[in-house]
Amino acid sequence: MDRKRELTVDAALVAGCLLLTAFAVKGHWSVPGRPVIAVAGVLGSIAQLWHRRLPPLATVAGAAAYVLSGNPGPLVLGLYSAGAYGTRRLVLILTVVGWTGFAGWSWIGEGRLDATDAGTSALAAGAIAAIGRYAATSRALRESLRERAEQAEAGRALRDEQARGAERARIAREMHDVLAHKVSLIAVHAGALELGASSDRDREGAVLIRVTAREALSELRTVLGVLREEPPPFADLVALVDEAVRAGQRADLIDRAGPLPPDAARTVYRVAQEGLTNARKHAPGAPVTVTVERDDDAVTVTVHNAAAIGAVLDLPGAGAGLIGLAERLRLLGGSLHGGGVADGWQLRAVIPR
């Protein structure tokens, strides 16, 4: 409830208490004279302006007003406020104060206080305070549910934004891997054309293509970063090697593993792709062999290339490919080793099944 609405409700409640005071004066609801009834009723009613912030003041003033004027409005409102806005200990104390107000009016009116009047007064005071307490609990529950709903909505919006960001990153990683692979093939073709050019004009055109491909790779890495994503399924491994062969790379595939689970297949593809790309960069013209084997415990993929035959291509690279592969395999419980061997260079990955 906003502050303006609270003030409106409080003004209406005080006006109702003052109206009851007028009826109490006219009907002489209590033993004291009408001036006492009027003053006590008015003061008790006005005190209810602070019933939210000062429940003790509202309850004590309401109890006194009821005893002296017979107007129950301020006492009922004060007791309700004690239950709604007071602490548990304060509620107990103010319930006793309210009982005193109800019982005091009976004692003044009848000159005595029997057990029935005392019990009825206690029941009335306790019931009003309990209603206030219930209202406070309901209000707190509504606030809690509202906050939880807002948090859930905020969480949903955050998850949606994260999902959109993840999808954008996935697309960027896919673009990076696919385009980097294709552009490197263009650079290989351009290098071959440059070496076999029959005229200066053809050689210049090949150089232009190779330099442009290099610049395109550099700009691609600048825009998309060195992001990585899951490669295509293992079924495309044959296509990957065939594509390298069509680009002029001397590549062979030896597959002794057969169909693999999706996770292992993706990792095999990724290792083969990285190995072929590195061979094109650092050992152009050298034959490359991709071998995939498996036993009961693991799948092993090896990419072996002979020593470089042509000049090393000056294609840009971030140097993060092998690092990313090593981390991927570490998380899978496998291993990755790359380095020089007697007849060239070898990349070997062991993937647990």
NORTAHU-V769720 format. One record per residue. N is the residue number from 0. RES is the residue in one small letter. SS is DSSP state (a for helix, b for strand, c for the rest). OMEGA is omega in radians with two decimals (* if undefined). BURIAL is 1 if it has 9 or more other ideal C-beta (glycine too) atoms within 8 Angstrom, else 0. Layout:
{{N,RES,SS,OMEGA,BURIAL} {N,RES,SS,OMEGA,BURIAL}}
//
This chain:
{{0,m,c,-3.12,0} {1,d,c,-3.04,0} {2,r,a,-3.12,0} {3,k,a,3.13,0} {4,r,a,3.09,0} {5,e,a,-3.14,1} {6,l,a,3.12,0} {7,t,a,3.13,0} {8,v,a,-3.12,1} {9,d,a,3.12,1} {10,a,a,3.12,0} {11,a,a,3.13,0} {12,l,a,3.12,1} {13,v,a,3.10,1} {14,a,a,3.10,0} {15,g,a,3.11,1} {16,c,a,3.11,1} {17,l,a,3.09,1} {18,l,a,3.08,0} {19,l,a,3.09,1} {20,t,a,3.10,1} {21,a,a,3.09,0} {22,f,a,3.14,1} {23,a,a,3.11,1} {24,v,a,-3.12,1} {25,k,a,-3.10,0} {26,g,a,3.13,0} {27,h,c,-3.02,0} {28,w,c,-3.13,1} {29,s,c,-3.05,1} {30,v,c,-3.13,0} {31,p,c,-3.12,0} {32,g,c,-3.07,0} {33,r,a,3.09,0} {34,p,a,3.13,0} {35,v,a,3.11,1} {36,i,a,-3.11,1} {37,a,a,-3.11,1} {38,v,a,-3.13,0} {39,a,a,-3.14,1} {40,g,a,-3.13,1} {41,v,a,-3.13,1} {42,l,a,3.12,1} {43,g,a,3.12,1} {44,s,a,-3.12,1} {45,i,a,3.13,0} {46,a,a,-3.13,1} {47,q,a,3.03,1} {48,l,a,-3.11,0} {49,w,a,-3.05,1} {50,h,c,3.12,1} {51,r,c,-3.08,0} {52,r,c,-3.09,0} {53,l,c,3.12,0} {54,p,a,3.11,1} {55,p,a,3.11,1} {56,l,a,-3.11,1} {57,a,a,-3.09,1} {58,t,a,-3.14,1} {59,v,a,3.12,1} {60,a,a,3.12,1} {61,g,a,3.12,1} {62,a,a,3.12,1} {63,a,a,3.14,1} {64,a,a,-3.14,1} {65,y,a,3.14,1} {66,v,a,-3.02,1} {67,l,a,-3.06,1} {68,s,a,-3.08,1} {69,g,c,3.13,1} {70,n,c,-3.07,1} {71,p,c,-3.05,0} {72,g,a,-3.12,1} {73,p,a,-3.13,1} {74,l,a,3.11,1} {75,v,a,3.14,1} {76,l,a,3.13,1} {77,g,a,3.12,1} {78,l,a,3.10,1} {79,y,a,3.13,1} {80,s,a,3.09,1} {81,a,a,3.11,1} {82,g,a,-3.04,1} {83,a,a,-3.01,1} {84,y,a,-3.11,1} {85,g,c,3.05,1} {86,t,c,-3.11,0} {87,r,a,3.13,0} {88,r,a,3.13,0} {89,l,a,3.12,1} {90,v,a,3.14,1} {91,l,a,-3.12,0} {92,i,a,-3.09,0} {93,l,a,3.02,1} {94,t,a,3.07,1} {95,v,a,3.10,1} {96,v,a,3.11,1} {97,g,a,3.09,1} {98,w,a,3.11,1} {99,t,a,3.13,1} {100,g,a,3.13,1} {101,f,a,-3.11,1} {102,a,a,3.14,1} {103,g,a,3.11,1} {104,w,a,3.10,1} {105,s,a,-3.10,1} {106,w,a,3.12,1} {107,i,a,-3.09,1} {108,g,a,-3.06,1} {109,e,a,3.14,0} {110,g,c,3.13,0} {111,r,c,3.13,0} {112,l,c,3.14,0} {113,d,c,-3.07,0} {114,a,a,-3.13,0} {115,t,a,3.12,0} {116,d,a,3.13,1} {117,a,a,3.13,1} {118,g,a,3.12,0} {119,t,a,3.12,1} {120,s,a,3.12,1} {121,a,a,-3.14,1} {122,l,a,-3.13,0} {123,a,a,-3.13,1} {124,a,a,-3.13,1} {125,g,a,-3.12,1} {126,a,a,-3.12,0} {127,i,a,3.12,1} {128,a,a,3.13,1} {129,a,a,3.09,1} {130,i,a,3.09,1} {131,g,a,3.13,1} {132,r,a,3.11,1} {133,y,a,3.12,1} {134,a,a,3.12,1} {135,a,a,3.13,1} {136,t,a,3.12,0} {137,s,a,3.13,0} {138,r,a,3.12,1} {139,a,a,3.12,0} {140,l,a,3.11,0} {141,r,a,3.11,0} {142,e,a,3.13,0} {143,s,a,3.13,0} {144,l,a,3.11,0} {145,r,a,3.13,0} {146,e,a,3.13,0} {147,r,a,3.10,0} {148,a,a,3.11,0} {149,e,a,3.11,0} {150,q,a,3.11,0} {151,a,a,3.12,0} {152,e,a,3.11,0} {153,a,a,3.11,0} {154,g,a,3.12,0} {155,r,a,3.12,0} {156,a,a,3.12,0} {157,l,a,3.12,0} {158,r,a,3.10,0} {159,d,a,3.14,0} {160,e,a,3.10,0} {161,q,a,3.12,0} {162,a,a,3.10,0} {163,r,a,3.12,0} {164,g,a,3.12,0} {165,a,a,3.13,0} {166,e,a,3.09,0} {167,r,a,3.12,0} {168,a,a,3.13,1} {169,r,a,3.12,1} {170,i,a,3.14,0} {171,a,a,3.13,1} {172,r,a,3.13,1} {173,e,a,3.09,1} {174,m,a,-3.12,1} {175,h,a,-3.07,1} {176,d,a,-3.09,1} {177,v,a,-3.08,0} {178,l,a,3.12,1} {179,a,a,3.13,1} {180,h,a,-3.10,1} {181,k,a,-3.10,0} {182,v,a,3.10,1} {183,s,a,3.06,1} {184,l,a,3.09,1} {185,i,a,-3.14,1} {186,a,a,3.11,1} {187,v,a,3.10,1} {188,h,a,-3.11,1} {189,a,a,3.11,1} {190,g,a,3.11,1} {191,a,a,3.11,1} {192,l,a,-3.14,1} {193,e,a,-3.13,1} {194,l,a,-3.08,0} {195,g,a,-3.09,0} {196,a,c,-3.12,1} {197,s,c,3.14,0} {198,s,c,3.12,0} {199,d,a,-3.12,0} {200,r,a,3.11,0} {201,d,a,3.14,1} {202,r,a,3.13,1} {203,e,a,3.10,0} {204,g,a,3.12,1} {205,a,a,3.11,1} {206,v,a,3.13,1} {207,l,a,3.13,0} {208,i,a,-3.12,1} {209,r,a,3.14,1} {210,v,a,3.12,0} {211,t,a,3.10,0} {212,a,a,3.12,1} {213,r,a,3.12,1} {214,e,a,3.13,0} {215,a,a,3.10,1} {216,l,a,3.14,1} {217,s,a,3.14,1} {218,e,a,3.12,0} {219,l,a,3.13,1} {220,r,a,3.12,1} {221,t,a,-3.07,0} {222,v,a,-3.03,0} {223,l,a,-3.09,1} {224,g,c,3.14,0} {225,v,c,-3.13,0} {226,l,c,-3.13,1} {227,r,c,3.12,0} {228,e,c,-3.12,0} {229,e,c,3.11,0} {230,p,c,3.12,0} {231,p,c,-3.09,0} {232,p,c,-3.12,0} {233,f,a,-3.11,1} {234,a,a,-3.13,0} {235,d,a,-3.14,1} {236,l,a,3.08,1} {237,v,a,3.13,1} {238,a,a,3.12,0} {239,l,a,-3.13,1} {240,v,a,3.11,1} {241,d,a,3.13,0} {242,e,a,3.10,1} {243,a,a,3.13,1} {244,v,a,3.14,1} {245,r,a,3.12,0} {246,a,c,3.11,1} {247,g,c,3.13,0} {248,q,c,-3.14,1} {249,r,c,-3.03,0} {250,a,b,3.08,1} {251,d,b,3.09,1} {252,l,b,3.03,1} {253,i,b,-3.07,0} {254,d,b,3.08,0} {255,r,c,-3.05,0} {256,a,c,-3.07,1} {257,g,c,-3.13,0} {258,p,c,-3.12,0} {259,l,c,3.02,1} {260,p,c,-3.06,0} {261,p,a,-3.11,0} {262,d,a,3.13,0} {263,a,a,-3.13,1} {264,a,a,3.13,1} {265,r,a,-3.13,1} {266,t,a,3.08,1} {267,v,a,3.13,1} {268,y,a,-3.09,1} {269,r,a,3.11,1} {270,v,a,3.14,1} {271,a,a,-3.14,1} {272,q,a,-3.14,1} {273,e,a,3.14,1} {274,g,a,3.12,1} {275,l,a,3.13,1} {276,t,a,3.13,1} {277,n,a,3.13,1} {278,a,a,3.10,1} {279,r,a,-3.11,1} {280,k,a,-2.91,1} {281,h,a,3.12,1} {282,a,c,-3.11,1} {283,p,c,3.13,1} {284,g,c,-3.11,0} {285,a,c,3.08,1} {286,p,c,-3.11,0} {287,v,b,3.11,1} {288,t,b,3.07,1} {289,v,b,-3.11,1} {290,t,b,3.13,1} {291,v,b,3.14,1} {292,e,b,3.07,1} {293,r,b,3.01,1} {294,d,c,-3.07,0} {295,d,c,-3.00,0} {296,d,c,-2.99,0} {297,a,b,2.99,1} {298,v,b,-3.14,1} {299,t,b,3.09,1} {300,v,b,-3.10,1} {301,t,b,3.04,1} {302,v,b,-3.06,1} {303,h,b,3.06,1} {304,n,b,3.10,1} {305,a,b,3.14,1} {306,a,c,-3.09,0} {307,a,c,3.10,1} {308,i,c,3.12,0} {309,g,c,3.11,0} {310,a,c,3.14,0} {311,v,c,3.14,1} {312,l,c,3.14,1} {313,d,c,3.10,0} {314,l,c,-3.13,1} {315,p,c,3.09,0} {316,g,c,-3.13,0} {317,a,c,-3.13,0} {318,g,c,-3.07,0} {319,a,c,-3.08,0} {320,g,a,-3.13,1} {321,l,a,3.10,1} {322,i,a,3.12,0} {323,g,a,3.11,1} {324,l,a,3.14,1} {325,a,a,3.13,1} {326,e,a,3.11,0} {327,r,a,-3.11,1} {328,l,a,3.08,1} {329,r,a,3.13,1} {330,l,a,3.11,0} {331,l,a,-3.10,1} {332,g,c,-3.13,0} {333,g,c,-3.10,1} {334,s,b,3.11,0} {335,l,b,3.12,1} {336,h,b,3.09,0} {337,g,b,3.13,0} {338,g,b,-3.11,0} {339,g,b,3.03,0} {340,v,b,-3.03,0} {341,a,c,-3.05,0} {342,d,c,3.12,0} {343,g,b,-3.07,1} {344,w,b,-3.08,1} {345,q,b,3.03,1} {346,l,b,-3.05,1} {347,r,b,-3.14,1} {348,a,b,3.08,1} {349,v,b,-3.04,1} {350,i,b,3.14,1} {351,p,b,3.10,0} {352,r,c,*,1}}
//
